[in-house]
Amino acid sequence: MAHLGQLLKDPYIIIGLGFSFMSNLGLGIFLGTGPNWMLFTLHAAQWNLGVVLAIAIIFHLLAQYITGVFSVRLGRWLFCLFGLLISGIGLIAYPFCQNIWHVLGPEITVRIGQGTVLSVISPLLGYIADIRHDSRYGTVYGLYTASYNLALSVGSMCGGSLVKITTFTWMYIGTGSLTIAFSLLSVVFRNPRPKQSLSQQEHRQQGMYGTEQTIIHTNGSYEVNSNIKYGNLAV
């Protein structure tokens, strides 16, 4: 629990989990409200929904592959920015679709953005755990999975209620605008600051002080003779 508390106090971890949450929040809202909108407002056939979603998933997979190839070279933070930015644009575009085939544009855009973010946020959180939290990958990835599922649950559950309060158009415009605003926080991952942990401090201290111990046998007893060498320390 102490490790979990430290992770939740780290702004890098919180922002990273926020990217996971925001990239899936829009998808959760669409899964809760999109099918009814396409069936009863756009008058689409049920097979049309399957075709739209299937085509969008193909682009989602392509985005994950391409991101995995180039993110290490160009910087994961840049792909976080790009992915969440285009996801927000896609969400804003949904209400302006006039027929089911127009939905392909926003849906593909959102799926590309989501695939991009999900491809980089997991290794990015692992890197943050490595340089700031003694490589506690298990706890970090547990939080990542929780944020992912929480976003899908919250979006699906709250989407129907928000439609009644704000209307379909303003709900998607608001969610998309919030997603775009959050994408700007990706700049904090451009050069994350390492946090010196206790084990790293001990490592550093051992590098500065080379300690030699000699065990001397005298009269049936043992004595430890420690000689300290001063390395890079001015005394």
C-alpha positions as CSV (number, residue, x, y, z in Angstrom):
1,M,0.0,0.0,0.0
2,A,2.9,2.3,0.7
3,H,4.2,1.8,-2.9
4,L,0.7,2.4,-4.3
5,G,0.5,5.7,-2.3
6,Q,3.8,6.9,-3.7
7,L,2.8,6.1,-7.2
8,L,-0.5,8.0,-6.9
9,K,1.4,11.0,-5.6
10,D,3.6,11.1,-8.6
11,P,2.3,13.7,-11.2
12,Y,4.0,11.8,-14.1
13,I,2.0,8.6,-13.2
14,I,-1.2,10.5,-12.7
15,I,-0.9,12.3,-16.1
16,G,0.0,9.0,-17.8
17,L,-3.1,7.3,-16.3
18,G,-5.1,10.3,-17.4
19,F,-4.0,9.7,-21.0
20,S,-5.2,6.1,-20.7
21,F,-8.5,7.3,-19.2
22,M,-9.1,10.0,-21.8
23,S,-8.2,7.9,-24.8
24,N,-10.9,5.4,-23.7
25,L,-13.5,7.8,-22.3
26,G,-14.7,8.9,-25.7
27,L,-14.8,5.3,-26.9
28,G,-16.9,4.3,-23.9
29,I,-19.3,7.2,-24.5
30,F,-19.7,6.2,-28.2
31,L,-20.3,2.5,-27.3
32,G,-23.1,3.6,-25.0
33,T,-24.8,6.1,-27.2
34,G,-23.5,5.6,-30.8
35,P,-25.4,2.5,-31.9
36,N,-28.8,4.0,-31.0
37,W,-27.9,7.3,-32.7
38,M,-26.9,5.5,-35.9
39,L,-29.9,3.3,-35.9
40,F,-32.7,5.8,-35.0
41,T,-31.2,9.1,-36.1
42,L,-29.2,8.2,-39.2
43,H,-31.6,5.3,-40.0
44,A,-28.8,2.8,-40.6
45,A,-29.2,-0.9,-41.0
46,Q,-27.7,-3.1,-38.3
47,W,-25.2,-4.6,-40.7
48,N,-24.0,-1.1,-41.5
49,L,-22.9,-0.7,-37.9
50,G,-20.8,-3.8,-38.1
51,V,-19.1,-2.7,-41.3
52,V,-18.2,0.7,-39.8
53,L,-16.8,-0.7,-36.7
54,A,-14.9,-3.5,-38.5
55,I,-13.2,-1.0,-40.9
56,A,-12.3,1.3,-37.9
57,I,-10.7,-1.5,-36.0
58,I,-8.4,-2.2,-39.0
59,F,-7.1,1.3,-38.8
60,H,-6.8,1.0,-35.0
61,L,-4.5,-2.0,-35.5
62,L,-2.5,-0.2,-38.2
63,A,-2.0,2.8,-35.9
64,Q,-0.7,0.5,-33.2
65,Y,1.8,-1.1,-35.5
66,I,3.1,2.2,-37.1
67,T,3.3,3.9,-33.7
68,G,5.4,1.0,-32.3
69,V,7.9,1.4,-35.2
70,F,8.4,5.2,-35.0
71,S,7.6,6.2,-31.4
72,V,11.1,5.3,-30.0
73,R,12.8,7.4,-32.7
74,L,10.5,10.4,-32.6
75,G,9.5,10.4,-28.9
76,R,6.6,8.7,-27.2
77,W,5.3,12.1,-25.8
78,L,4.8,13.3,-29.4
79,F,2.6,10.3,-30.2
80,C,0.6,10.9,-27.0
81,L,0.0,14.4,-28.1
82,F,-1.0,13.4,-31.7
83,G,-3.2,10.5,-30.6
84,L,-5.3,12.3,-28.1
85,L,-5.5,15.4,-30.3
86,I,-7.0,13.6,-33.3
87,S,-9.3,11.6,-31.0
88,G,-10.7,14.8,-29.7
89,I,-11.2,16.1,-33.3
90,G,-13.0,12.9,-34.2
91,L,-15.3,13.1,-31.2
92,I,-16.3,16.7,-32.2
93,A,-17.0,15.6,-35.8
94,Y,-19.5,12.8,-34.8
95,P,-22.6,15.0,-34.5
96,F,-22.1,16.6,-37.9
97,C,-22.5,13.2,-39.8
98,Q,-25.5,13.1,-42.1
99,N,-25.6,9.4,-42.8
100,I,-24.0,6.1,-41.6
101,W,-21.1,6.3,-44.1
102,H,-20.1,9.7,-42.9
103,V,-19.5,8.1,-39.5
104,L,-16.6,6.2,-41.0
105,G,-14.5,9.4,-40.9
106,P,-14.8,10.3,-37.2
107,E,-14.8,6.6,-36.1
108,I,-11.6,5.9,-38.0
109,T,-10.0,9.1,-36.6
110,V,-10.9,8.2,-33.0
111,R,-9.7,4.6,-33.4
112,I,-6.4,5.8,-34.9
113,G,-5.9,8.2,-32.0
114,Q,-6.8,5.6,-29.4
115,G,-4.5,3.0,-31.0
116,T,-1.7,5.5,-31.0
117,V,-2.0,6.5,-27.4
118,L,-2.4,2.9,-26.1
119,S,0.7,1.9,-28.0
120,V,2.9,4.4,-26.2
121,I,1.4,5.0,-22.8
122,S,2.1,1.5,-21.5
123,P,5.9,1.6,-22.2
124,L,5.9,5.2,-21.1
125,L,4.5,4.3,-17.7
126,G,7.0,1.5,-17.5
127,Y,9.8,3.9,-18.1
128,I,8.5,6.3,-15.5
129,A,8.4,3.4,-13.0
130,D,11.9,2.5,-13.9
131,I,13.5,5.9,-13.4
132,R,11.3,7.1,-10.5
133,H,9.9,4.1,-8.5
134,D,12.5,1.3,-8.4
135,S,11.0,-0.5,-11.4
136,R,7.6,-1.3,-9.8
137,Y,6.1,-2.4,-13.0
138,G,3.4,-4.6,-11.6
139,T,1.7,-1.8,-9.6
140,V,2.0,0.7,-12.4
141,Y,0.5,-1.7,-15.0
142,G,-2.2,-2.6,-12.6
143,L,-3.2,1.1,-12.3
144,Y,-3.0,1.4,-16.1
145,T,-5.4,-1.5,-16.6
146,A,-7.7,0.0,-14.0
147,S,-7.8,3.4,-15.7
148,Y,-8.4,1.8,-19.0
149,N,-11.4,-0.2,-17.8
150,L,-12.7,2.6,-15.6
151,A,-12.9,4.9,-18.7
152,L,-14.9,2.4,-20.7
153,S,-17.3,1.8,-17.8
154,V,-17.8,5.5,-16.9
155,G,-18.2,6.4,-20.6
156,S,-20.8,3.7,-21.2
157,M,-22.7,4.3,-18.0
158,C,-22.8,8.1,-18.1
159,G,-23.2,8.6,-21.8
160,G,-27.0,8.0,-21.7
161,S,-27.5,10.4,-18.9
162,L,-25.4,13.1,-20.4
163,V,-27.3,12.9,-23.7
164,K,-30.5,13.8,-21.8
165,I,-28.8,16.7,-20.0
166,T,-26.6,18.2,-22.7
167,T,-28.0,16.7,-26.0
168,F,-26.0,14.4,-28.3
169,T,-24.2,17.2,-30.1
170,W,-22.9,19.1,-27.1
171,M,-21.9,16.0,-25.2
172,Y,-19.5,15.0,-28.0
173,I,-18.3,18.5,-28.5
174,G,-17.6,18.8,-24.8
175,T,-15.9,15.5,-24.6
176,G,-13.8,16.2,-27.7
177,S,-12.7,19.6,-26.4
178,L,-11.7,18.2,-23.0
179,T,-9.7,15.5,-24.8
180,I,-7.9,18.0,-26.9
181,A,-7.1,20.2,-23.9
182,F,-5.7,17.2,-22.0
183,S,-3.5,16.2,-24.9
184,L,-1.3,19.3,-24.2
185,L,-0.1,17.8,-21.0
186,S,2.0,15.3,-23.0
187,V,4.8,17.8,-23.0
188,V,5.7,16.8,-19.4
189,F,6.9,13.4,-20.9
190,R,9.3,15.1,-23.2
191,N,12.1,15.0,-20.6
192,P,10.8,13.3,-17.4
193,R,12.9,14.0,-14.3
194,P,14.4,10.9,-12.6
195,K,13.8,10.5,-8.9
196,Q,16.6,9.2,-6.9
197,S,15.4,6.3,-4.8
198,L,16.8,4.8,-1.7
199,S,18.5,1.9,-3.5
200,Q,20.0,4.4,-6.0
201,Q,21.4,6.5,-3.1
202,E,23.0,3.4,-1.6
203,H,24.5,2.6,-5.0
204,R,25.9,6.1,-5.3
205,Q,27.3,6.0,-1.8
206,Q,29.0,2.7,-2.4
207,G,30.6,4.3,-5.5
208,M,31.9,7.2,-3.5
209,Y,33.1,5.1,-0.6
210,G,35.0,1.9,-1.4
211,T,35.0,-0.1,1.8
212,E,37.4,-3.0,2.4
213,Q,36.8,-5.4,5.3
214,T,39.4,-7.7,6.6
215,I,38.6,-10.5,9.0
216,I,41.4,-11.1,11.5
217,H,41.6,-14.3,13.6
218,T,43.1,-13.7,17.0
219,N,42.9,-15.9,20.1
220,G,39.9,-17.9,18.8
221,S,37.8,-14.8,18.1
222,Y,37.3,-12.8,14.9
223,E,37.7,-9.1,14.4
224,V,36.6,-7.0,11.4
225,N,39.0,-4.4,10.3
226,S,37.3,-1.8,7.9
227,N,39.4,0.5,5.8
228,I,37.5,3.2,3.9
229,K,38.9,4.5,0.6
230,Y,37.8,7.9,-0.5
231,G,37.0,8.0,-4.1
232,N,35.5,11.1,-5.7
233,L,35.0,12.8,-2.4
234,A,37.1,15.8,-1.4
235,V,38.1,15.7,2.2
